[in-house]
Amino acid sequence: MFFASDNAGPAHPKVMEALIAANEGYAMGYGADPIMDAVRTQIQGLFEAPDAAVYLIINGTAANSVLLGTMAQPWQTIFCADVAHIHEDECNAPEFYSGAKLTLVPTTDGKMAADDLHQKIAAEQNRGVHGPQRGPLSITQVTEKGTLYSLDELAALSRIAQDFGMQTHLDGARFANALVALDCTPAEMTWKAGIDAVSFGGTKNGALGVEACVIFDPALAWEFELRRKRGGHLLSKHRFLSAQMQAYLTDGLWLDMARAANARCMQLAEGLRGHNAAEMLYEPQANMIFFQMPRSEHKRMRDGGAVYYVMDGDPEVGDPDEPLTGRLVTDWSMTAEGVSQFLDLLRG
């Protein structure tokens, strides 16, 4: 009953096997390994973007930050949701790598609305040399509340950015979960919707630690390479990143794992809807659920063994009737039996 985070789940055995296989003999470093050549071709094919620049990096914070550092100048501001991971959970790394500031756009259910984004962008670059200039837009898909932007919503937001002469970055830490939920192609969820660069996540979806930075504007490629090196994120034994990504993409493993995680989330959601004391705060659309129930119910769950999920308060101290928010995240390895065990405990 481990629902704390998809970061906490195991790497898929096929990913681990690929690492062991890559550990034989010698290979050139810094991305010159032959596996990386194959991975680049795989990703360009998946995204229907033969000219896309593809780079691997070890974690999501680095992927987002080095990409945004490439897309933004120090005198600019990056527009993002007020609950975006780059704002709440990356210790100002995007600001550190770019020198830019963040401008927060209000959200409903974790999502920015087109009108709110337009208003925020229009309010900047009006003070000449004295104010921040407009930099890129960053969109999170899946959002930090477990919701999804439709393809039309993504296109509308990126179109607003384009109208102001801005580029758009997609934080796709849970890219695969969003993709299978929307039943679309990688191209449809990125460059066909106006996205210029994407952090294509693997770590949360069964990899040991690898993300792909996919850049659809070739003009950004060389600067990204320089910033990745300068920022300390160009791995010398790069083949171990390449091997993970190759295994992740081969035979649709990445999609199979995302489907499994999403299915377990929907099973959880159905069970929560049948429990009178639990209220879901947002409609779950991928592999993450936010819900509220009384402190006493959380305590009962913890006492029964459901200790591994995130909660916004202490279940032991305070008014037993006070509602506390919990977060449940499923990963590829979660079984239907594990979810049933949690729901059986919930039902008492």
N, C-alpha and C positions, 0 to 999 in steps of 0.2 A: 504493500500500500504506500508506495513512494510517489507522491505527486508534487514534490517541492519545485522541481524544475526539470526541463528536458536537458539541461546541462549536466544533470546528475546521473543520467542514464549511461549504460555501457556503450562502447563503440561496437559496431556490428562486426561479427567474426570475419566477414569477407574483407573488411577494412584492415583488421589486424593481420590477416593472412597476406594481404598485399604489402604491408609494411615488412613482414618477415621476408617475403620474396625480394623486395627491393634492397634488402640488407646484404645481398650477395655481391661480392666483388666491389668494383669501383665504378663511380659515375662522376661526371663533371658537376661542379657545384653551382650555386647561385642561379638555378633555373635553366642551366644548359644541359640538363639530363634528358635522355631520350623519352622518358615517360612524360615529361612536361610538354614535349612536342605533340604527343598523342592527346594529352588533356586539352591543350589549346584547340586542337582540331575538333575534339568532342564538344567543347563548350561553344565554339563558333557555329557548329552544326545545330546544337540544341537551340541556340538563340537566333538561328537563321541570319547570322551576321558574320560573313566570312572575313570582314575587315576589322572586326572588333579586337581590341587589345585585351589580353587575358593575363592576369597575374594572380599568384597565390600568396596568401598571408595567413598567419597562424590563428588569429582570433577576430571576433567581430568588431571590437573597439578599434583595433588597428585598421581594419578594412574601412570602416566608416571614416575614421579620422584622417587617414592618408588620402583617401578619395576626396573628402571635403577640403583638405588642405590643398589639393591640386586644383579644385574647382573654385576656391574662394581666395580673395586677396585680403591682407590684414586690415584694410580700410573698409571692408564690406561686412554685411550681416547675412547670416544663414537663417532662412525661414524654416521653422519646423513646428510640429505639434507641441502643445504645452505639456504633454505626457510622453514625448519622444524619448527613446532610449539615449540618444545623443545628448539630451538635456538632463535626464534624471539619473543615469546610471553609467556615465563614462568619465566621471571625475574631471570634466572640462577638457578631455583629450581633443575633441574637435577644435575647440578654441586654441589649445596649445599648438596643434599641428598647423592650423590655418592662420592664427593670429586674429581671426575674425570674431565677432560676437554672434550670439544667437538671438533671434527675435521669435518669440513664442506666439503661436496662433491658437486661439481657444478651440476646444474640441467638444464634440458630443459623442459619447460612446467611443472615445479614443480617436475620432476622425475629425480632420479639418473640413470645414465647409468652404465651397468655392468663394462665396461672398465674403466670408471672414478673412480668407487668404488675400483676396484682392484688396480689401481694406487695409490690411497690415502692410502689404507691399507698397500700396499707393502712398502710405504715410511716411515712407522712407525716401531718401535721396531728394529731399526738398529743401535742405539747408546748405546746399553747396558744399564747400570744403569743410564746413563745421560738423557735418553729420555723417553717419555711416552710409555707404553706398550699397546698392542692392547686389547681393551675392546669390548663391544657388538656393533652391528649395530642396528640402530633404523630406521624403515621405517614408513612413514605416509600414511595411506590409509583411506579415500580420501586425496589426497595431498592438500597442502595449496593453490593451484591454481585451485582446482576443478576437477583435472584429476585423472585417475586411473592407477594403475599398473595392468597389466594382471596377471593371475595366473602364466604364464611362466616367466614373468619379476620378480615377487616375488620370485619364485623358483631360478632363476638365481642369484639374489642378495644374498639370504640366502645361496646358495651353495658356493659363493665366501667367505662369512663369515666362513662357516664351514671348507673350505679348509685352512683357517688361524687359525683354532681352536677357532673361536669366536661364540657367540650366537647371536640371532636376536630377537629384540623386535618390535612389531607392535603397533603403535599409532593408535588405531581404534576409535577415537572420533566420526567419522562418519562411523563406521563399517557397520551399517545396510544399509546406502545409497550405499556404495560400493558393498555390498553383492547382493542387488537386481539388481543393474546395471549390475553386472557380471553374474548374474543368476547362482550362485554356492552355495556350502554349507559352513558353518563356518569352517568345517575341511579342505576343499579344500583351503580356503583363509588363513589358519594358519598353523597348524602343518604338514599337507600334503605338504605344500610349504616350509617347513623348519623353520617355526616360533617357537620360544621357549616360548614366553610369549606375551600376548596381553592385551592392555587396551581396554576393550569392552565397548564402550560408550553408555550411555542412556540419559544423560542430554540434548544433542542437538537434541534428537529425541523423545521428549515428556515426559521425566521423570522430576521430580522436581529437583533432584540432586543426581545421583548415577551412578557409573561406576563399572564394574567388572574387577578385575585383574585375568586373567586366566593363570595359569602357568603349562606348559606341562612337565617340568622337576621337579619331586617331590623333588629333592635334594635342590631346592631353596625355598621350602615352609616355613620352620621354620625361616630362616633368613628374609624372607619377613614379617612374622608375627612380629618378633622383631623390624624390621625397621618401620613397620606401627605404632606400639605402641610408639616407641621412637620418631617418627616424629609427634606424636599428631593426627594421623588419624585413630585411632581405636575408633569408636563411642560407647559410653556407651548404649544409646538407639538405638541399632543397628537394631531393628525390623523395624524401619521406613525406613531404606535403603532396608532391605529384602522385605518389602511389595511393595515398588516401583518396584523393579526388578522382583518380581513375577508377578505383574500386567502387566508389560512391556512385559514379555515373553509369557504370557498365551494367547492361541488361536491365536498366530501369530501377536499380536498387534504391536510389534516392526517392523515387516516387512510391515504391512499395512501402518504404518505411514511413513516409508522410501519410499515406493512406491508413496504415495501421494506427499511427498516433491519433489521427483525426477520428477514426472509428471508435477508439476507446473514449475519446472526449465526448462524442455523441452518446455513447452508452452511459457515461457519467451524467450528462445533462438530462437524459430521460429519467434517470433515477432521482436526481435532485428535484425535478419538476413534480414528482410524486410524493415529496416530503413536505408536509405543511409548514414546518419550522424554517425551511430553507427558501431563500429568494435569490434568484440569479439577477445580477446587476446589469449584465449585458447579454445579448443573445450570442452564445458561443458559435463561432463559425469555423474554427480550425482545431487547435489542440490546447486551448486555455479557457478556464472558467473562473469568473469572479462571482462569489455568492456571499450572502449574509445569513447568519442565524444566531440565535441567542448564545451568549457566553456559556451558559450551562450545557448547550448542545455540543459546542466545541470541546468543552471539558470532557463530556461523556465520550466523544470520539477519541480524544487523546488518551483517556484512561483505557479505552478499548484497544489501543494499539495504532491508531491512525495519527501518528505523530509527525509524519513527513509531508506536511503541506504548509504553505505560507499563511500567516495570520497577522492582522494588524493590531493585536492586543494580547494581553496575558489572559489565558483561559482560567487561571487559578485565582486571580485577584480582581474584584469589582462586582458590580451588580450582575447577578446571574441572568437577568432578562435583557441586558444591554446587547444590541446587535453588534457583532464583530464581523469584519470582512475576511473571507478566506479566499485563497487562490489555489486552483488545482491545474497542474500542467501534465499532460500525458506525452510519453515519448514512444518510439518505435517498439521498445521491448516490453511495454506494459501489456499484460494479458487480460483477456475478458474475465478470467477467474479472479485476477487481482482487483479489477473494478467491481465485480460482484461482491467480493469480500468487503470492500469499503461500503458499498450500498447496503449490504446486509447489516453491517454495524450501524449505519445511519438509521435504518428502520427500527433498530433496537430488537 
